Amino acid sequence: MLMSGLSVPIGPGFSGARAGYDLLPAGLAGESLEVIAVDLTMRNLSLVFVAGCWGALWNSLAVWLGGYLGIAPALGVQIAPPLTTPFLYAKLVWGGIWSLLFLLPMSRWSFPARGLLYSLAPTLVQLCLVFPVMAQKGFFGLQLGYLTPLFVLLYNAIWGYAAGWWLSWVTMNNRAVQVG
């Protein structure tokens, strides 16, 4: 736990838990632990939020495209939203919020694998809370079609994989970044 006023200089040779990754970005050598903790926390929050927005963009395009091309309706699923600003805004914000799950310490799993696992959380909320309670579409949204749970699972898996891919890409291209 960091204590107020604690100032411990850390030199440039300090390395993180994973070999080959510097825990500190170049500009933070010699800063106090509090400053470093706040910077790394804000950096990680920003990275995972943007990753979630990236995943949500792909999710939104997939949901829209499934309706636009008639794939979902052809399979009896009534999910075909128009690609509008309010639709995208809500998806991007919630995608960013759900991506905070990437801050959980599960570093043995790749980011895309973690994204697929984490995509189960918004899937369960959509199927067990949003559809039945808020939208009045029945448990699992079955009033929208019997394959609705499968479509929701697929669309959210796209979010999770895309968010995880983005985090993998960022961490591979910036050795100073560590998330979760």
N, C-alpha and C positions, 0 to 999 in steps of 0.2 A: 504494500500500500504506500502511495506517495504521501509524504508529509509536507505541510506548508513550509516554504522557505528552504527546503532541501535543495542544495545546489551541488551536484556532483559532476565535475567535468568528465566527459567521455571522449577519448581520443579517436582518431580516424581508423585505428586498427581494430576496434570493437566490431565483432560480427554477430549476426543473429543466430537463431536456433538451427536454421537450415544452412548447411555448408554452401558457401558461394554467394550468399545473399548478405549484403550490408544492411544492418538494422537501421542505420541512420543515413538519410540523404546527406550529400556533401555539405550543405550549408548549416547542418545542425551539430557538427562536431564542436564540443566545448559548451554546449547549452545545458541548462539545468534539466533534470529528469522531468520536472513538471512541464516545461516548455516542450520537450520532446514528446511526452505522452499526449499532450493536447494536439500537437502537430500531427502525430501518427494517427490519433483517433479521428481527427477531422479529415485527414487524407483518406483513411479507410472508409469512413462514412460516405465521403464524396465518391470514392471509387465504386463502392457497392451500390450506391443509389443510382449512379449513372449506368452501371451494368444492368440494374433492374429496369431502367428506362429503355435501354437498348433491347433487352429481352421483351419488354412490353410493346415496343414498336413492331418487332417481328410477330409477336402474338396477335397484335391488332390487325396487321396485314393478313395474317393467316385466317383469322376469324372473318374479316371482311371478304377476302378472296373466296373462302369456302361458301359464303352466301352469294357473292357476286357471280361466281361461276356456276352456281346451282348445285354444288356438291352436297352441302348439308340438306337443302330441301329435297333433293332427289332421294336421300336416305331417310326422309321423314323427320328431319330435325329442323325446327323452326328457329334457327339462329342465323340471321342474315342482317346484321346492323349496317347502316350506311357509314361510310368513312367520313365522319364529320369531326370538327374541332372538339366538341364536348366529349365525343366517344374517345378520341385519342387522348385528350387531357386526363380523363378519369383513368384510362388504362396506364398511361405513363406514370402518374402519381402513385397509383396502387402498386405498379410494378417496382417502382423505386422503394416503396415502403416494405413490400414483401422481400426485397433483396437484402434487407438487413439481416436476414437469416444467414447470409454468407459470412457474417462476423462470428458465427459459432465456431469454436475450435475443432475442426475436423480436417486437419491438414493432410491426413493420410489419403483422403479421397481427392480426385482431381476436381477442379471447379465445375466442368460440365456434368460430372457424375453427381456432385453435390447439388447442382442446379436441378437435375432431374428429381432427386430426392426432395428438395425443398419445394418443388412444384406441386407436391402432394398437399401441402398446407393450403394454398389458395384454392386448390381443387375441392378439398373438403369443405371449406368455407362457402364456396360457390354452390356446391351441391346440397349442403345441409343447412345453410342459413340464408343465403341470398335468394336462391330459387324458391324454397318453400315458404319462408317468412316474409321477405321483402317484396318479392315479385309475385307471390301467390301462384307459382307454377308447379306446385306439388313437390314432394320429396324427391331429391335428385333431379328436379326439373323435368320429370317424366311427362308432364303435360306438353312439353315442347317437342316430345318424340322419345321413343324408347332408347335410341342411341345417344341421347344428350349426354349422359355421363361419360361415354367414350370420347365424344367430341371435346368436352371440357377437359378431360384428362390429356388428350392430345394437344390441345391449344396451350394449356399451361405447361406441358412438357417442352413445347417450343420456347416459351418464355424462359424456363429454367435452363435449358441447354444454351440458348443464345446469351443469357446473362453470364453463365459459367464460362462460355467460350470467350466472351469479352474480357472477363477477369483473367483468364489464362493468357490471353494475348497481351494484356497490359503488364502482367507480372513477368512474362518472358521478355518483353521489350524494355522493361525498366527494372533493373536488378535491385533497386532500393525499395521496391514496393513489396510489402507483405500484408496479406489480408487473411484473417481467420486462421 
